[in-house]
Amino acid sequence: MHRAKSLAALAIAATACKPSSSGRALAIGTLAISEAALAGKPEIAESSETLRQQLRSALEGTGRFAVRDGGTLRIQLDIDRAQRTLAPPAAYDPAKPFVEHEVADVAVTLEMTSTGAQGDVERLVAEGGARVPTNADDSLDPGARHAAFSAAVEGALRDAVTGLAAQLDARGKTDDALLKDLSSADARVRDYAIRVLADRRSPAAVPQLIARLQDANPEVARRAAGALIAIGDRRAVTPLIEMTRHRHAEDVGPILYAIASLGGAEAEAFLFTLESGAPDEETRRAARGAYDDLVRRKKEDAARLSQRRRARP
């Protein structure tokens, strides 16, 4: 992954389209379906218009959204995954042989954007997924498999729409409430709390975000690293360094660029040492690139400071 994209992936803190104070449904003006993504998913037999109607039903079914002409919000649907796979039975019965059965596995992403009064684009992203048994073991009817994928799409859409609503709710919470959410048993609640805290860039959240670097859910841990980058607090350098010691080489690169973005003597020394002392070439290469970025920014900061000093009367 290109380092700029890696860092952007870590640092993303999606800003939400905020609901009105009156609690009225948010007006969605456009529902867009990625035709290219749909073309590459042969298991999805529905047309883009059918998917659009399913998405509309999922949105309006929450009572939080209304699709109508003139709405200032746009939602883009991408089908990330639509495949047949094997899954264990829903309930384990020791008296029966353990047999995996085929399921329709669907994952989607919804991206909500809005153009503000000044032309600023706000962005909210939610993922959803669902698995539905195809009953392929008991039926040779292709229609049964199609019905399973149709149901999985609807389930994934409802899941993603629930995520959109939950993120809107999170943005209305106080920092204290969000910090409590970081201890939720639900990984999605933790994830959304981190997104909002990253957007607010509150230094008070740094200790709790550092703790989330060790989250059992890898996505939540990644999101916490991104939040710490967004806040820019160097207290995060040491735990991020420690985080690299528990990741595979292919996962270390983005963390190294995160360390470089925070800067400071500790970050510089660590990257300098790692670029020649890491046991594998992939890590050495990533450390070298991160170190070069850190040195470049350091020089740019020094030049700006010197220029400001010269400009003083």
N, C-alpha and C positions, 0 to 999 in steps of 0.2 A: 504494500500500500504506500502511495506517495506520502511523504512526511507531512505535507500541509493538510492532506485529507485525514491522516491519522490524528493530527492534533485537533483538527476541526471536529472529528468524531468524538474525541474526548471532551472537548470544550463546549459542545452544544448544550445550550440551556434554553429550550424552546419557550418563547413568549406566547401567551395565550390570548385569544380574542375574548375579551372580558364581557360577561353578561351584563345587561342593563340592571340598574338598581331596582327597577320595578319587578324584576323576576320574569319578565316576558321572554318568550322563546326567542332564541337567536335566529335571525333570518339568513338562510342559506340561499344564495342566488344561483350558484353553479355546482353541479355534481359532475365531475370529470372522471372518466374511466381510462386508464392507460391501455390503449389498444395494442401497443407493442407487447406489453406484459401479458395481456390476455391471449394474444396469438401464440405465445410460447407455452400455453397451458392447455393442452388438448383435452385434459380431463374435465375442464370447465366448458360445458356445452352451451351455457346460456349466452345470449347476445349481450352486448354492452348496454343496450336499453333495458333488458331484464335485470341486469346487475344494478343499473341506476335506480330502478324501481325498488329493488330489494334494499339498497342503501337508504333510499328515502324512507321506506317503511321502518327500518331500524332507527333512523334518526328521529323521526316524528313519534315513534313509539315511546321514546323516553320523556316526551313533553318538554324537553329542553331546546329542541330545534324545530324550525319550521322552514320548509323548502318553498320559496315563492319568488316570483319575478321581482327584481329590484333589490334583492338581498345583497348585502355587501360582502358576504363571506363566500369562500370557494372551498370545496372539499375535493381532493384528488384521491381516488382509490387505486391502489396498486395491489395486484395479486402476487405475493412473494413466493408462495409455495402452493402447489396443488398436485399431490401425488398419492399413489397407493403405497402403503407401508404396512408392516406387521406390528401389532401391539398386543400386549398381554391381556388376558381377560379382565373385565372390570372388577370382578370379585374372585379372589383365590379360594379354591375348594380343594383341600388336600386329598379328598376322596376321588378326585378326577385328575386325569393326566394334564400336565401343563402344556397348553397349546396356544400359540399366538394366532390371532385372526387378522385378516386384512381389514384396514380401515381407510377411509378417505381423509387425508390429512391436508388441511387448508390453513394458510396463514396470510393475513392481509395487513396493509398499512394504510391509514387514513392521514392525510396531511391537510390541515385547515389553514388557510391564509386569508388575510384581510388587508386591504389598502386603507391606511388611516387618512385623516384629514390632510396631513402633510406629505402624503405619498409613501409613508413608512409601511413596510410589509411586516406584519406580525405572523407568527407561525406556531402551530401546535401539531404535534405528531403523536399518534396512538397506534399501537399494534394489537392485533387480535388473532386468535386461532381457534380451531375446533377440529375434533376427530369424530367421525361417524362410521360405525361398522358397515361394510359394503355387503355383508352376507354372501360373499363370493363362494364361501365354502358350501353353502346350501342351495345356491341358485346359479344357473348359467344365463340368467336373463340380464342382458346389458342394461336394461332399464333400471334394475335394482341398484346397479353401481352408479348410474347417473343420478338417481334419487338421493343416494348417499352423499355424492359430491354437492348436489344442490343444497341439501340440509347442512353440510359442513360449511359451505359459503355463507349461508344465512347465520349460522352460529358464530363464525369468525367475524362477520360484520357487526353483530350485536355486541360481541366482546370488545371490538375496537371502539364502537360508539360509546359503550360504557366507560372505556378509557378516556375518551374525549370529555365526557361529563365529569369524570373524577378529577381530571386535570383542571377543569374550570372551577370545581369546588376547592381544589387545593390552593388556587390563586386567591381565593377569598379568605384564607386562613391567616391567622397571625403567625409571626415567627415562632412563638412558643408552641403553638399547636402543631406547626410543621416539624419542629424538633421532636415532639412527642411521636409524630408519625414515623420518624426514623427508626423507632423501636417496634413498629407494627410487625405482626407475623406475616402480613401480606406483602410480598416483594413489590407488587405494583404500587401500593401505598407509599412504601419507602422510596421507590423510584420517582414518583410524582412529587413528593416532598422535596427531594434533592433538586429536581428541575427548577422548582420555584425558588428555593433558597439560592441556587446558582444565579438565577435571574436577578434576585435582590442584592446579591453580592454582600452579604452581611458577615463581617469578621467574627461575630459572636457564634456563628454556626460552625466555624472551623474545627473545634475539637470533636464535635459529633460527626462531622463529615470525615474526619481522619479515621474515626472508629469504623465507619462504613467501608473503608478501603479493604477491610477484612470480611466484608459481607459474604455470606454463603452463596448468594446469587451473583455470578460474575458480571451480569449487566448492571446491577446496582453498584458493585464495586467500581466498575468503569465509569458510571455516571458520577459517583462521588469524586473520582479523580478529576473529571471534567469540571465539577463545581468548584473544586479547590483551585483549579487553573483560573476559572472565571473570577474568583474572589482575589486571587493573586497574593495570598498570604504565604510567606516563606516558612511558616511553621509546618507546612505540608511537605517540605523537601525531604526531611529525614524519613517519615513514614512512606513516602513514595519510593525512596531508595530501598527501603526494606521490602516494599511490594515487589520490586524487580527480582528479589531473591527467591520468590515463590511462583514465578511465572515461566512458561516455556519461552525459548528464545524468540519464537515468532510473535509472541505477545508483548515482548519487552519494549519494542521500538516506540510505540505511542507513549508509554510511561516515561521513557527517556526524554522525549520532546516536551512532555509536561514538566519534567524537572528543569529542563533548559529554559522553558518559558518563565518559570518562577525566578531563576537566577540566584545570585549570591555566591559566596565563597565555597560553601559546602557543595552546592550543585556543580560548580565549575571543577572543583577538585575531583569529585566522583566521576564525572564524565571524562575528564582528562585521563584518569587512571583506567577507566573501563575501555576506552578506545584502543588501548594497546594490551590490556591485561585480561580482557574477557576470554573465556575458553572457546568461544565459537565465533566464526567470521561474521555471521549475521548480526550478533550483538555488537561486535566491534565496529561494524559499518554504521549501525544505527547510532551508537555512542559518538562516533566521529561526526556524523551529520548534526546531531543534537549539540555537541560541543561547539561546532563551527557556528551554529545559529546563536548560541549563547554569547560567544565572543563578538559576533557581528552586532548583536543588539547592544552589548556593553559598549562597543566603540561608538555606535550611533547615539546612545544616551550621553556618553561623555562629550560628543561633538555638540549635541543640543545644549548641554549645560554650559559648555564654553561659549557658545554663541549667545546665550542669554546673559552671561556675565559681561561679555563685550558690549551688549546692547544697553546695559545699565548706564544711566547718566553719571 
